[in-house]
Amino acid sequence: MSTDPRTATVNVFVTKPLEIDEPDWCKGHADDRAGYKVDISHDGPEHVVASGDREMFRAFVSQAPFSNVDPTVSLYIEPSMEPRSCTPDEVNQFADDLVEAAAQLRALGRQLAEILTGGAV
């Protein structure tokens, strides 16, 4: 039996406050806890993209500044619609709704472009 001390390396979860810069477009942080630094994200106000009474997408400007995948500021877009079968008339209405939704998404894209060039939104 060896008399040398034994050692082991273990991962520990250390928590401490971290002050971070917050962009003007960020709506703030409702929860001040992040499990890991890479979990920190800045999110702008959520926009509902709709045509008439049909909600089609939700979108907001977002950035995960410490992400090891993609730390860039971008527009997060999430579909709100459930898959469904349509009649020919419903397909035409859906196509019209998509055109209206596309215009709204383009407007959000222009806001994102302004943020990326340093303009205020």
Phi, psi and chi 1 to 4 in degrees:
 res  aa     phi    psi   chi1   chi2   chi3   chi4
   1 MET       -  133.0 -177.4 -175.5  -74.6      -
   2 SER   -78.0  146.9  172.6      -      -      -
   3 THR   -98.9   -0.9   58.7      -      -      -
   4 ASP   -68.7  142.5  -67.4  -25.3      -      -
   5 PRO   -66.5  143.6   13.0  -16.6      -      -
   6 ARG   -95.1  146.9  -68.7  177.4   39.8  171.3
   7 THR  -131.1  157.2   61.7      -      -      -
   8 ALA  -141.7  147.9      -      -      -      -
   9 THR  -103.4  127.5  -58.3      -      -      -
  10 VAL  -128.1  148.2  -64.5      -      -      -
  11 ASN   -85.4  134.5  -67.9  -40.6      -      -
  12 VAL  -122.4  149.2  -65.7      -      -      -
  13 PHE   -98.3  108.7 -174.8   72.9      -      -
  14 VAL  -104.4  130.2  177.3      -      -      -
  15 THR  -116.8  135.5   59.6      -      -      -
  16 LYS  -157.7  154.5   63.3 -179.5 -179.4  176.0
  17 PRO   -63.4  143.2  -17.4   27.3      -      -
  18 LEU  -131.9  116.8  174.7   65.8      -      -
  19 GLU   -85.3  126.9 -172.7  172.6  -48.5      -
  20 ILE  -127.1  152.0   58.3  173.2      -      -
  21 ASP   -71.2  140.6  -67.3  -30.3      -      -
  22 GLU  -119.7  123.1 -175.2  168.1   79.0      -
  23 PRO   -66.8  155.4   13.1  -16.5      -      -
  24 ASP   -58.9  -33.6  -68.3  -22.1      -      -
  25 TRP   -78.0  -11.5   51.3  -96.8      -      -
  26 CYS   -71.2  135.5 -177.8      -      -      -
  27 LYS   -82.0    0.0   67.4  177.9 -172.4 -143.0
  28 GLY   103.3 -179.0      -      -      -      -
  29 HIS  -126.3  109.6  -59.9  -91.6      -      -
  30 ALA   -66.7  -34.8      -      -      -      -
  31 ASP  -114.7  121.3 -174.9   -3.0      -      -
  32 ASP   -88.6   15.7   63.3   -7.2      -      -
  33 ARG  -113.2  136.2  -67.0  178.7  -70.0  166.5
  34 ALA  -131.7  131.8      -      -      -      -
  35 GLY   -61.6  -40.7      -      -      -      -
  36 TYR  -138.8  157.7  -62.2   95.2      -      -
  37 LYS   -56.9  -38.1 -167.4  173.5  178.4 -178.7
  38 VAL   -67.2  -14.8  -62.8      -      -      -
  39 ASP   -81.1  -10.5  -64.3  -28.1      -      -
  40 ILE   -70.9  131.6  -63.7  169.6      -      -
  41 SER  -140.8  152.0   68.2      -      -      -
  42 HIS  -106.9  129.3  -62.0  -65.5      -      -
  43 ASP  -127.8  135.6  -62.8  -33.0      -      -
  44 GLY   -85.0  179.7      -      -      -      -
  45 PRO   -60.3  143.7  -10.4   17.5      -      -
  46 GLU   -80.6  135.3 -174.1  173.3   79.0      -
  47 HIS  -112.1  131.3  -60.3  -87.4      -      -
  48 VAL   -91.8  120.8  174.3      -      -      -
  49 VAL   -97.3  114.8  176.8      -      -      -
  50 ALA  -140.2  159.6      -      -      -      -
  51 SER  -128.9  117.3  175.7      -      -      -
  52 GLY    62.2 -128.0      -      -      -      -
  53 ASP   -98.3   10.1   62.1  -10.9      -      -
  54 ARG   -98.4  106.8 -176.4 -165.5  -51.2 -114.2
  55 GLU   -74.5  128.0 -179.7  178.0  -45.1      -
  56 MET  -111.6  -39.9  -57.0 -174.3   77.7      -
  57 PHE  -145.6  161.3  -56.7   95.5      -      -
  58 ARG  -123.1  140.7  -70.5 -178.2  178.2 -100.0
  59 ALA  -145.7  147.4      -      -      -      -
  60 PHE  -158.2  151.2   56.2   89.4      -      -
  61 VAL   -71.4  137.8  173.8      -      -      -
  62 SER  -146.8  151.8 -175.4      -      -      -
  63 GLN  -151.6  135.5  178.5 -167.5   30.1      -
  64 ALA  -111.6   89.2      -      -      -      -
  65 PRO   -63.4  -20.5   21.9  -30.4      -      -
  66 PHE  -108.0   13.1  -55.9  105.8      -      -
  67 SER   -65.2  140.4  170.5      -      -      -
  68 ASN   -91.5    2.7   55.4    1.1      -      -
  69 VAL  -103.1  -58.7  176.6      -      -      -
  70 ASP  -154.9  100.4 -174.0    4.8      -      -
  71 PRO   -87.8    7.7   31.9  -33.9      -      -
  72 THR   -75.7  155.5   57.8      -      -      -
  73 VAL   -74.8  131.6  178.8      -      -      -
  74 SER  -148.3  172.6   59.7      -      -      -
  75 LEU   -99.8  116.6 -173.6   66.1      -      -
  76 TYR   -85.4  125.7  175.5   80.9      -      -
  77 ILE  -124.4  126.9  -57.2  170.0      -      -
  78 GLU  -125.1  125.1 -177.5  175.3  -75.0      -
  79 PRO   -65.0  142.6   -9.4   18.2      -      -
  80 SER  -108.0   -4.4  -57.7      -      -      -
  81 MET   -92.8  145.9  -54.7  166.3  -63.1      -
  82 GLU   -89.7  145.8  -67.2  -67.1  -37.5      -
  83 PRO   -60.0  144.7  -18.3   28.4      -      -
  84 ARG  -157.3  161.3   59.4 -173.5 -106.2 -168.2
  85 SER   -92.8  147.5  -61.8      -      -      -
  86 CYS  -131.0  149.1  -61.9      -      -      -
  87 THR   -80.0  168.5   65.7      -      -      -
  88 PRO   -55.6  -42.6  -28.7   36.9      -      -
  89 ASP   -64.7  -39.4  -71.7  -18.8      -      -
  90 GLU   -67.1  -34.7  -69.9  169.7  -28.1      -
  91 VAL   -63.4  -44.6  170.2      -      -      -
  92 ASN   -61.9  -43.3  -73.7  -28.4      -      -
  93 GLN   -64.8  -41.0 -178.8   59.5   55.6      -
  94 PHE   -62.0  -41.9 -177.8   64.2      -      -
  95 ALA   -62.8  -41.3      -      -      -      -
  96 ASP   -62.5  -41.9  -69.2  -16.9      -      -
  97 ASP   -62.8  -37.8  -68.0  -14.6      -      -
  98 LEU   -65.2  -36.9  -75.8  172.1      -      -
  99 VAL   -62.5  -44.6  169.4      -      -      -
 100 GLU   -65.2  -41.7 -171.3  173.7  -34.9      -
 101 ALA   -64.5  -38.1      -      -      -      -
 102 ALA   -61.3  -39.6      -      -      -      -
 103 ALA   -63.2  -41.4      -      -      -      -
 104 GLN   -66.4  -40.5  -65.8  173.0   49.0      -
 105 LEU   -66.5  -38.2  -71.8  171.1      -      -
 106 ARG   -61.9  -39.3  -75.0 -173.5 -175.2   99.0
 107 ALA   -63.0  -41.7      -      -      -      -
 108 LEU   -65.7  -35.9  -67.7  171.8      -      -
 109 GLY   -63.9  -37.1      -      -      -      -
 110 ARG   -66.9  -38.6  -72.9 -171.3  -65.7  -85.2
 111 GLN   -62.4  -41.3  -70.3  178.3   12.1      -
 112 LEU   -61.8  -44.3  172.6   62.5      -      -
 113 ALA   -59.4  -38.8      -      -      -      -
 114 GLU   -65.1  -41.0 -168.5  173.3  -29.9      -
 115 ILE   -61.7  -44.7  -71.4  170.1      -      -
 116 LEU   -66.0  -25.8  -66.0  173.3      -      -
 117 THR   -92.9    6.7   59.2      -      -      -
 118 GLY    92.0    6.2      -      -      -      -
 119 GLY   -81.1  160.1      -      -      -      -
 120 ALA   -91.0  142.2      -      -      -      -
 121 VAL  -123.6      -  172.6      -      -      -
